Amino acid sequence: MKKKFILEGLDCADCAAKIEHAVNKLDGVKEATVNFMTQKLVIEGEDEKMPTIMQEAEKIVKKI
């Protein structure tokens, strides 16, 4: 399953890289990419783990 999110207020390329790296480490994530220019996060992961992945990704984004 693939989900797309808009990262409002993302104004730092280094922060985008940190988010991408941290989300890629989550269990069940096949691939996560952050496009700094469009401020979008795309997560591809296992269907059954997607609700947990989304919750954890939200925590990561808020922390960074």
NUDODO-749052 format. One record per residue: residue number from 1; residue in three letters; chain; x, y, z of N, C-alpha, C in turn. Coordinates in steps of 0.02 Angstrom, whole numbers, always signed. Last residue first. Layout:
+-----+-----+----+--------+--------+--------+--------+--------+--------+--------+--------+--------+
!   i !  aa ! ch !    n.X !    n.Y !    n.Z !   ca.X !   ca.Y !   ca.Z !    c.X !    c.Y !    c.Z !
+-----+-----+----+--------+--------+--------+--------+--------+--------+--------+--------+--------+
! NUM ! ALA !  A !      X !      Y !      Z !      X !      Y !      Z !      X !      Y !      Z !
...
+-----+-----+----+--------+--------+--------+--------+--------+--------+--------+--------+--------+
! end
This chain:
+-----+-----+----+--------+--------+--------+--------+--------+--------+--------+--------+--------+
!   i !  aa ! ch !    n.X !    n.Y !    n.Z !   ca.X !   ca.Y !   ca.Z !    c.X !    c.Y !    c.Z !
+-----+-----+----+--------+--------+--------+--------+--------+--------+--------+--------+--------+
!  64 ! ILE !  A !   +532 !   +810 !   +725 !   +584 !   +842 !   +685 !   +557 !   +908 !   +661 !
!  63 ! LYS !  A !   +413 !   +776 !   +789 !   +474 !   +782 !   +828 !   +528 !   +821 !   +791 !
!  62 ! LYS !  A !   +321 !   +766 !   +685 !   +310 !   +817 !   +737 !   +374 !   +829 !   +777 !
!  61 ! VAL !  A !   +375 !   +658 !   +615 !   +369 !   +723 !   +582 !   +361 !   +778 !   +634 !
!  60 ! ILE !  A !   +363 !   +555 !   +710 !   +429 !   +574 !   +685 !   +426 !   +644 !   +655 !
!  59 ! LYS !  A !   +224 !   +546 !   +724 !   +265 !   +563 !   +782 !   +334 !   +588 !   +760 !
!  58 ! GLU !  A !   +191 !   +504 !   +594 !   +166 !   +568 !   +619 !   +207 !   +591 !   +679 !
!  57 ! ALA !  A !   +250 !   +378 !   +593 !   +276 !   +429 !   +548 !   +253 !   +498 !   +570 !
!  56 ! GLU !  A !   +168 !   +311 !   +685 !   +238 !   +322 !   +701 !   +269 !   +376 !   +657 !
!  55 ! GLN !  A !    +46 !   +311 !   +613 !    +51 !   +341 !   +680 !   +123 !   +358 !   +698 !
!  54 ! MET !  A !    +83 !   +240 !   +497 !    +59 !   +309 !   +492 !    +64 !   +345 !   +559 !
!  53 ! ILE !  A !   +116 !   +115 !   +550 !   +167 !   +154 !   +514 !   +146 !   +228 !   +512 !
!  52 ! THR !  A !     -9 !    +74 !   +596 !    +45 !    +86 !   +644 !   +100 !   +129 !   +612 !
!  51 ! PRO !  A !    -78 !    +62 !   +472 !   -103 !   +106 !   +525 !    -48 !   +124 !   +577 !
!  50 ! MET !  A !     +8 !    -33 !   +399 !     +3 !    +37 !   +380 !    -26 !    +82 !   +434 !
!  49 ! LYS !  A !    +15 !   -167 !   +417 !    +53 !   -126 !   +464 !    +44 !    -51 !   +451 !
!  48 ! GLU !  A !    -56 !   -224 !   +314 !    -80 !   -236 !   +382 !    -43 !   -194 !   +434 !
!  47 ! ASP !  A !    +19 !   -181 !   +198 !    -50 !   -160 !   +211 !    -70 !   -166 !   +284 !
!  46 ! GLU !  A !   +184 !   -121 !   +207 !   +140 !   -179 !   +211 !    +70 !   -156 !   +233 !
!  45 ! GLY !  A !   +215 !    +30 !   +110 !   +226 !    -18 !   +163 !   +176 !    -75 !   +160 !
!  44 ! GLU !  A !   +277 !   +182 !    +61 !   +253 !   +118 !    +35 !   +268 !    +66 !    +88 !
!  43 ! ILE !  A !   +247 !   +351 !    +75 !   +266 !   +291 !   +112 !   +235 !   +231 !    +77 !
!  42 ! VAL !  A !   +299 !   +510 !    +40 !   +266 !   +451 !    +11 !   +293 !   +390 !    +47 !
!  41 ! LEU !  A !   +278 !   +676 !    +76 !   +305 !   +613 !   +102 !   +265 !   +557 !    +72 !
!  40 ! LYS !  A !   +310 !   +835 !     +4 !   +270 !   +774 !     +8 !   +311 !   +716 !    +35 !
!  39 ! GLN !  A !   +357 !   +961 !    -41 !   +338 !   +950 !    +29 !   +292 !   +890 !    +38 !
!  38 ! THR !  A !   +415 !   +982 !   -160 !   +341 !   +978 !   -160 !   +313 !   +969 !    -90 !
!  37 ! MET !  A !   +550 !   +989 !   -118 !   +521 !  +1041 !   -161 !   +445 !  +1041 !   -160 !
!  36 ! PHE !  A !   +574 !   +871 !    -45 !   +578 !   +936 !    -12 !   +543 !   +991 !    -53 !
!  35 ! ASN !  A !   +500 !   +725 !    -36 !   +519 !   +773 !    -89 !   +516 !   +842 !    -57 !
!  34 ! VAL !  A !   +544 !   +578 !    +40 !   +521 !   +646 !    +53 !   +546 !   +689 !     -4 !
!  33 ! THR !  A !   +496 !   +408 !    +45 !   +533 !   +462 !    +13 !   +501 !   +529 !    +31 !
!  32 ! ALA !  A !   +512 !   +242 !    +93 !   +485 !   +307 !   +110 !   +528 !   +360 !    +77 !
!  31 ! GLU !  A !   +475 !    +71 !    +74 !   +511 !   +130 !    +49 !   +474 !   +193 !    +71 !
!  30 ! LYS !  A !   +423 !    -22 !   +162 !   +463 !    -45 !   +106 !   +506 !    +11 !    +79 !
!  29 ! VAL !  A !   +394 !    -38 !   +331 !   +403 !    +11 !   +277 !   +448 !    -20 !   +224 !
!  28 ! GLY !  A !   +394 !   -129 !   +434 !   +341 !   -135 !   +384 !   +347 !    -86 !   +326 !
!  27 ! ASP !  A !   +463 !    -25 !   +555 !   +445 !    -94 !   +538 !   +387 !    -94 !   +488 !
!  26 ! LEU !  A !   +560 !   +116 !   +504 !   +501 !    +87 !   +537 !   +486 !    +17 !   +510 !
!  25 ! LYS !  A !   +661 !   +173 !   +430 !   +681 !   +124 !   +481 !   +621 !    +89 !   +513 !
!  24 ! ASN !  A !   +600 !   +269 !   +352 !   +625 !   +208 !   +319 !   +645 !   +154 !   +368 !
!  23 ! VAL !  A !   +584 !   +370 !   +446 !   +525 !   +333 !   +424 !   +546 !   +268 !   +389 !
!  22 ! ALA !  A !   +718 !   +417 !   +456 !   +684 !   +389 !   +514 !   +624 !   +346 !   +494 !
!  21 ! HIS !  A !   +744 !   +465 !   +324 !   +786 !   +413 !   +354 !   +750 !   +378 !   +412 !
!  20 ! GLU !  A !   +644 !   +564 !   +310 !   +648 !   +508 !   +264 !   +687 !   +450 !   +295 !
!  19 ! ILE !  A !   +682 !   +653 !   +413 !   +616 !   +621 !   +413 !   +618 !   +558 !   +370 !
!  18 ! LYS !  A !   +809 !   +692 !   +368 !   +802 !   +658 !   +433 !   +735 !   +621 !   +437 !
!  17 ! ALA !  A !   +775 !   +756 !   +248 !   +818 !   +696 !   +246 !   +812 !   +657 !   +311 !
!  16 ! ALA !  A !   +702 !   +864 !   +299 !   +670 !   +816 !   +253 !   +710 !   +751 !   +251 !
!  15 ! CYS !  A !   +803 !   +929 !   +369 !   +746 !   +901 !   +406 !   +710 !   +849 !   +363 !
!  14 ! ASP !  A !   +880 !   +972 !   +261 !   +909 !   +925 !   +309 !   +854 !   +891 !   +350 !
!  13 ! ALA !  A !   +796 !  +1064 !   +201 !   +812 !  +1003 !   +165 !   +842 !   +950 !   +211 !
!  12 ! CYS !  A !   +666 !  +1149 !   +275 !   +736 !  +1131 !   +284 !   +750 !  +1064 !   +249 !
!  11 ! ASP !  A !   +533 !  +1174 !   +288 !   +575 !  +1226 !   +258 !   +650 !  +1212 !   +262 !
!  10 ! LEU !  A !   +374 !  +1125 !   +295 !   +441 !  +1095 !   +288 !   +485 !  +1145 !   +251 !
!   9 ! GLY !  A !   +244 !  +1168 !   +305 !   +295 !  +1204 !   +342 !   +364 !  +1173 !   +339 !
!   8 ! GLU !  A !   +167 !  +1011 !   +285 !   +159 !  +1084 !   +288 !   +214 !  +1115 !   +330 !
!   7 ! LEU !  A !   +182 !   +884 !   +194 !   +219 !   +907 !   +253 !   +217 !   +983 !   +254 !
!   6 ! ILE !  A !    +60 !   +774 !   +143 !    +88 !   +840 !   +132 !   +120 !   +863 !   +197 !
!   5 ! PHE !  A !    +75 !   +603 !    +96 !    +61 !   +653 !   +146 !    +93 !   +719 !   +126 !
!   4 ! LYS !  A !    +18 !   +449 !    +30 !    +51 !   +513 !    +19 !    +28 !   +563 !    +71 !
!   3 ! LYS !  A !    +45 !   +273 !    +29 !    +10 !   +331 !    +56 !    +52 !   +393 !    +44 !
!   2 ! LYS !  A !    +24 !   +113 !    -36 !    +61 !   +175 !    -41 !    +18 !   +232 !    -15 !
!   1 ! MET !  A !    +42 !    -58 !     +0 !     +0 !     +0 !     +0 !    +45 !    +62 !     +0 !
+-----+-----+----+--------+--------+--------+--------+--------+--------+--------+--------+--------+
! end
